Amino acid sequence: MKRLLSVQWVPLLAATAIAGIVLGFATKQFGTAFNIYTILQTTAIYAAIGLSQMVVLAVADMSLAVGGIAALATIVVGGLYEAQHWPIGAAIAAGMALGLACGLVNGFIIAGMNLSGFIVTLATGTAFTGIAYGVTSSIPYSEIPPVLVSLGQGRVSFFSYLLLPAIAMTVAVGAGFRWLPIGRSLLAVGGNREAALLSGISRARAIIVAHALSGLLAAITAVMYVGVLQSATPATGGEWLIISFAVPIIGGTALVGGEAPAAGCFVAAIVLAAINDVLIVLNVNTEAVEMAEGLLIFAAVISGKLGQSVGRPTLIGPKLPQVARSGGEGSGMP
Amino acid sequence: MRRPGVFAGTGARLGDVLGSQTSALGLVMLIALTWTAFTTIGGSGFLGSFNLYSIGQLAARDAVLGMAQAMLVAAARMNLAVGGIGAVCTALLGYLLVSAGVPLWLALVVVCVVGVLAALLMGFVELTTGLSSFVVTLAFLSVYGGGALLATGGHQFQIASRVLTWLGNGTLVSAAICPLVAVAVVCGALCWLLYFRNSLGWKMLAVGANERAARASGVNVGRVVLAAYGLSGLLCAVAAIMNASYELNVNAGFGSDWLLPSFIAAVLGGVALTGGEVSVGGILLAALFYDSLQSGLTIVNVPSYFIELPQGLVLLVAVLLDQARRRRARPRELAPPAEPDTASVPS
């Protein structure tokens, strides 16, 4: 399809695939089933983190609390299972409910006080992390149920089981934004706030829904990560800030809102996970991974911006001239 | 009677003086309250010269960080890379003094120049690409932070300079005052001169308040934005030097926890998040309050694991109070979200 080539992440995926094949032949370690499994395991986590940020970026807001919510959800799951002897299903449900609640708190503060998500989530994210560290005295829970361990560590050849929830999340979020009325109205608010307001869509509601969803996704990511680490530590999420923005930005999410390319997120996660792995296989310092992420953000944003004219800058990005981008469609009757 | 300008612009020029004055007064009262409370609960140790000394030591650095953040926030931008530049400057200072054996004055000059250049590069990227400062400085945070660690390989530098040791660990006038406090006050005075006695500072505020209007009135926005970035970088370098002067044993990991204090000092100090408004005295007071609170919580035996919770809460409360005050002072240009609409959305 001709349209396929115009999708921003397709060249990225192609380049990564070619680089991967070349590396597979050039080095012994890269092409092994185990190494690909490692990449896919990281991919699943990155994609889930990225989705959590993407749903907020879609309404032209942002959340720096993804990591903080994940830390809190992690210790709730670990603590309820190990200390309170809850069945693991109930513990996970409680963790997810808490993630949702944290997201709702963010959303209500941001929408209610008409503040920028940046500063509010910087504050609440720090507070969530602080609670997680304080409640556990920074001691991780190490008794992890076998279900989560096999989810995090299990594999069939190169296929990590962790991909299943990651793909499910990607599909659900992608479909929700595409077909559900609420998803459409989130995009409408993100794409053009005034137009959405005039079509009777509440920005406040969109912000609250987006942050609640982000919190829920962060909590699910935390559950997945518990299985990978085989430990429920409050340090979870401490390093997620940059990756949470790198994944959706590289995946083609507009920072001005109005777009939610879930599939792009997933591809970006593959690319970042592969780069991460290559740098480790090639014995480059782990700090180089951090630098590479920063440079990739630039590459992605700049390549995505080429040829676009710049309008009024907003807090998180220059506002593009409003092309009639499905603006009011979301307000249509269900 | 009303001393013009220390805590806000001079008189009518910035308007809203009363609001900012009350926020400065509020900060003084908060500090007094904190000190009284912690002296009552934690005993006289809190007001002992040793504790006051360490509060001043930390608050001085946080105040300079707050100014570094305020430079860009007042220009309606933000600098997420304060810690990244801090890491580069700290590592460079350690390398120059310890490994290269460069004289102190030269090392300080080089570090400051590098801090300015590192920030100017971000400003240049922002202007040429038209990206938001958020994305640019976020990406540079990882580039600078990662780069500094990569270049030094996590090496520790033990600084032995006598001047720096005195600056960070000596005393000034009384045993309770660290010389760093004087550095912060001097930085604050220079910032105040810049903002309220210099046309560049005015232009920075004008760009922050309304970029299009500033451009239309003949302000060279690009140059002013670059100046704001450069000054922010310079203050990051100064903060790095201050930090190194009391830690002495430094590595490139320094700076990783600077983002939060920089925003707390700026926002609590009364710098408008929407840009165009700055309060240098407020930043100094906010940093003093923040570090008094931190120190007090330690003295009353709040476990150190909880340390991030009050940090987050302080910032949250500061933002909420600031927004409430601003709403009362003047309605925002953009209509607030219309609550009644909620009912009419089809679901």
Interface residues (C-beta under 8 A of the other chain):
Chain A: M62 I109 A111 M113 N114 L115 S116 F118 I119 V120 L122 A123 T124 G125 T126 A127 F128 T129 G130 I131 Y133 G134 T136 S137 S138 P181 I182 S185 L197 G200 I201 S202 R203 A204 R205 I207 I242 F245 I249 L255 N285 E287 A288 V289 E290 M291 E293 G294 L295 I297 F298 V301 I302 K305 V310 R312 P313 T314 L315 I316 G317 P318 S331 M333 P334
Chain B: M78 V125 T129 G130 L131 S132 F134 V135 L138 A139 F140 L141 S142 V143 G145 G146 G147 L149 L150 G153 E211 R212 L259 L260 F263 V267 L273 P303 Y305 F306 I307 E308 L309 P310 Q311 G312 L313 L315 L316 V319 L320 Q323 A324 R332 A335 P336 P337 A338 E339 D341 T342 S344 V345 P346 S347
